[in-house]
Amino acid sequence: MKYMNEKGEHIPATKERFFQGNLIFASKHCFNLLAHSRRDDLISLSYLLLYLVDGDLAFLTKEGDSEADVPDDKQFNHAEFQRIKALKNKMTPKTLCESPEALTFLPFLEEVFSYEFDQAPNYDKLRNMLVKCLKAEGKSYDNIYDWNEEYELSKPQQPPQLRLNL
């Protein structure tokens, strides 16, 4: 485990020399050049879940920006880095959950954002929180994914549709 040293102790919190991560999914701690920990991985997961639910994150575009105004990913934009860093540093779990669908993740985000650098996450609690989010959306936790054989078997079989081009 990269978070533990050879003695089985959590690595110490250190400063990094440069930013390592993705501008969208890196935690505010990574933007502040603090060493990564399990907490930061969970914060990244939180951003990903919110992005999948809403298709956007509050810190991605400034009000009034169009898609054309967003900097090209191929070129590092220091001003964009500073803007996202400032927003991530002041955002709370509540401000990240902009839509009603995202609000179902609020307890999960509050738990994740409360962790300290060297704190061991309670993965069972977090997993149960995510299952509650699924249930709140009327979904079930069935362990059937579209890449599994069971997915094809679980889909209702419909007869082929006849299309007439008149």
C-alpha contacts under 8 A as a table, 3 or more apart, distances in Angstrom:
res1	aa1	res2	aa2	distance
1	M	4	M	5.61
2	K	5	N	7.40
3	Y	10	H	5.65
3	Y	11	I	5.59
3	Y	37	S	6.25
3	Y	38	R	7.34
4	M	7	K	7.63
4	M	8	G	5.40
4	M	9	E	5.20
4	M	10	H	4.39
4	M	11	I	5.34
5	N	8	G	5.39
5	N	9	E	5.47
5	N	10	H	6.23
5	N	11	I	5.77
6	E	9	E	7.41
10	H	118	D	6.15
11	I	118	D	7.64
12	P	118	D	7.79
13	A	34	L	7.00
13	A	35	A	5.94
13	A	117	F	6.91
13	A	118	D	7.79
14	T	34	L	5.96
14	T	35	A	5.38
15	K	33	L	5.63
15	K	34	L	4.67
15	K	35	A	5.84
16	E	19	F	7.23
16	E	33	L	4.94
16	E	34	L	5.69
16	E	35	A	5.91
17	R	33	L	6.92
18	F	33	L	6.42
19	F	30	C	6.55
19	F	31	F	6.31
19	F	33	L	5.91
20	Q	30	C	6.97
21	G	25	F	7.58
21	G	26	A	5.54
21	G	30	C	7.29
22	N	25	F	5.44
22	N	26	A	5.32
23	L	26	A	5.83
23	L	81	F	7.04
23	L	84	I	7.52
24	I	47	Y	7.77
24	I	60	L	7.16
25	F	43	I	7.91
25	F	44	S	4.87
25	F	45	L	7.67
25	F	47	Y	5.76
25	F	48	L	6.68
26	A	30	C	6.08
26	A	31	F	7.14
26	A	40	D	7.36
26	A	43	I	7.63
26	A	44	S	5.64
27	S	30	C	5.33
27	S	31	F	6.64
27	S	40	D	5.61
27	S	41	D	7.97
27	S	43	I	5.87
27	S	44	S	6.07
27	S	88	K	7.54
28	K	31	F	4.96
28	K	32	N	6.23
28	K	85	K	6.49
28	K	88	K	5.45
28	K	89	N	5.65
29	H	32	N	4.99
29	H	33	L	6.40
29	H	34	L	5.38
29	H	35	A	7.63
29	H	36	H	7.52
29	H	40	D	7.22
30	C	33	L	4.94
30	C	34	L	5.42
30	C	35	A	6.82
30	C	36	H	6.50
30	C	40	D	7.60
31	F	34	L	7.53
31	F	85	K	5.85
32	N	85	K	7.74
36	H	39	R	7.78
36	H	40	D	5.89
36	H	41	D	7.75
37	S	40	D	5.36
37	S	41	D	6.74
37	S	117	F	6.02
37	S	118	D	6.97
38	R	41	D	5.09
38	R	42	L	6.39
38	R	117	F	7.65
38	R	118	D	7.88
38	R	120	A	7.51
38	R	121	P	7.38
39	R	42	L	5.18
39	R	43	I	6.25
39	R	112	V	6.65
39	R	113	F	7.58
39	R	115	Y	6.11
39	R	116	E	7.08
39	R	117	F	6.37
39	R	119	Q	7.63
39	R	121	P	7.28
40	D	43	I	4.95
40	D	44	S	6.16
41	D	44	S	5.10
41	D	45	L	6.25
42	L	45	L	4.86
42	L	46	S	6.16
42	L	112	V	6.33
43	I	46	S	4.91
43	I	47	Y	6.37
43	I	109	L	7.63
43	I	112	V	6.38
43	I	113	F	6.81
44	S	47	Y	5.14
44	S	48	L	6.26
45	L	48	L	5.00
45	L	49	L	6.16
46	S	49	L	5.16
46	S	50	L	6.22
46	S	109	L	6.44
47	Y	50	L	5.19
47	Y	51	Y	6.04
47	Y	57	L	7.51
48	L	51	Y	4.99
48	L	52	L	6.14
49	L	52	L	5.11
49	L	53	V	6.21
50	L	53	V	5.06
50	L	54	D	5.92
50	L	55	G	7.57
50	L	56	D	7.55
50	L	57	L	7.01
50	L	96	L	7.97
50	L	97	C	7.35
50	L	102	A	6.08
50	L	105	F	7.96
51	Y	54	D	5.30
51	Y	55	G	4.79
51	Y	56	D	5.09
51	Y	57	L	5.92
52	L	55	G	5.47
52	L	56	D	7.85
53	V	101	E	6.84
53	V	102	A	6.44
54	D	57	L	7.38
54	D	99	S	7.11
54	D	101	E	7.72
54	D	102	A	7.01
56	D	60	L	7.04
57	L	60	L	5.55
57	L	96	L	7.12
58	A	61	T	7.08
58	A	95	T	7.95
58	A	96	L	6.25
58	A	98	E	7.67
59	F	62	K	7.20
59	F	84	I	5.93
59	F	87	L	6.06
59	F	88	K	7.04
60	L	84	I	7.24
61	T	65	D	6.22
61	T	70	V	7.04
62	K	65	D	5.45
65	D	68	A	7.85
65	D	69	D	5.82
65	D	70	V	7.30
66	S	69	D	5.34
66	S	70	V	7.09
67	E	70	V	5.55
68	A	71	P	7.83
71	P	75	Q	7.73
71	P	77	N	6.94
71	P	80	E	7.55
72	D	75	Q	5.97
73	D	76	F	6.81
77	N	80	E	5.31
77	N	81	F	6.28
78	H	81	F	4.97
78	H	82	Q	6.21
79	A	82	Q	5.12
79	A	83	R	6.13
80	E	83	R	5.00
80	E	84	I	6.14
81	F	84	I	5.35
81	F	85	K	6.02
82	Q	85	K	4.98
82	Q	86	A	6.09
83	R	86	A	5.27
83	R	87	L	6.31
84	I	87	L	5.11
84	I	88	K	6.02
85	K	88	K	5.19
85	K	89	N	6.07
86	A	89	N	5.18
86	A	90	K	6.56
87	L	90	K	5.41
87	L	91	M	6.01
88	K	91	M	5.20
91	M	94	K	7.98
91	M	95	T	5.94
91	M	96	L	6.71
92	T	95	T	5.27
92	T	96	L	6.37
93	P	96	L	5.15
93	P	97	C	6.50
93	P	106	L	6.38
93	P	109	L	5.60
93	P	110	E	5.82
93	P	113	F	7.30
94	K	97	C	5.39
94	K	98	E	7.76
94	K	103	L	7.77
94	K	106	L	6.56
95	T	98	E	6.42
97	C	100	P	7.72
97	C	102	A	4.88
97	C	103	L	5.14
97	C	105	F	7.52
97	C	106	L	6.69
98	E	102	A	6.36
98	E	103	L	7.06
99	S	102	A	5.11
99	S	103	L	6.27
100	P	103	L	5.08
100	P	104	T	7.04
101	E	104	T	5.74
101	E	105	F	7.80
101	E	137	E	7.74
102	A	105	F	5.52
102	A	106	L	7.14
103	L	106	L	5.08
104	T	107	P	7.40
104	T	133	C	5.56
104	T	136	A	7.11
105	F	108	F	5.31
105	F	109	L	6.23
105	F	130	L	7.42
105	F	133	C	6.27
106	L	109	L	5.07
106	L	110	E	6.04
107	P	110	E	5.10
107	P	111	E	6.21
107	P	129	M	7.33
108	F	111	E	5.23
108	F	112	V	6.21
108	F	126	L	6.50
108	F	129	M	5.99
108	F	130	L	7.05
109	L	112	V	5.06
109	L	113	F	5.89
110	E	113	F	5.25
110	E	114	S	6.11
111	E	114	S	5.26
111	E	115	Y	6.93
111	E	126	L	7.89
112	V	115	Y	5.70
112	V	121	P	7.95
115	Y	119	Q	6.05
115	Y	121	P	7.31
116	E	119	Q	5.17
122	N	125	K	5.44
122	N	126	L	6.31
123	Y	126	L	4.96
123	Y	127	R	5.93
124	D	127	R	5.10
124	D	128	N	6.18
125	K	128	N	5.15
125	K	129	M	6.22
126	L	129	M	5.00
126	L	130	L	6.37
127	R	130	L	5.20
127	R	131	V	6.33
128	N	131	V	5.00
128	N	132	K	6.23
129	M	132	K	5.09
129	M	133	C	6.39
130	L	133	C	4.92
130	L	134	L	6.42
131	V	134	L	5.07
131	V	135	K	6.30
131	V	141	Y	6.64
132	K	135	K	5.00
132	K	136	A	6.02
133	C	136	A	5.06
133	C	137	E	6.44
134	L	137	E	5.23
134	L	138	G	6.48
134	L	139	K	5.06
134	L	140	S	6.33
134	L	141	Y	7.12
135	K	138	G	4.93
135	K	139	K	5.14
135	K	140	S	6.01
135	K	141	Y	7.91
136	A	139	K	7.38
144	I	148	N	6.53
144	I	150	E	6.15
144	I	151	Y	5.60
145	Y	148	N	5.41
145	Y	150	E	7.62
145	Y	151	Y	5.73
146	D	149	E	7.80
146	D	151	Y	5.16
146	D	152	E	7.35
147	W	151	Y	7.06
148	N	151	Y	5.46
148	N	152	E	7.55
149	E	152	E	5.68
149	E	153	L	6.75
150	E	153	L	4.98
150	E	154	S	5.94
151	Y	154	S	5.07
151	Y	155	K	6.42
152	E	155	K	5.49
153	L	156	P	7.76
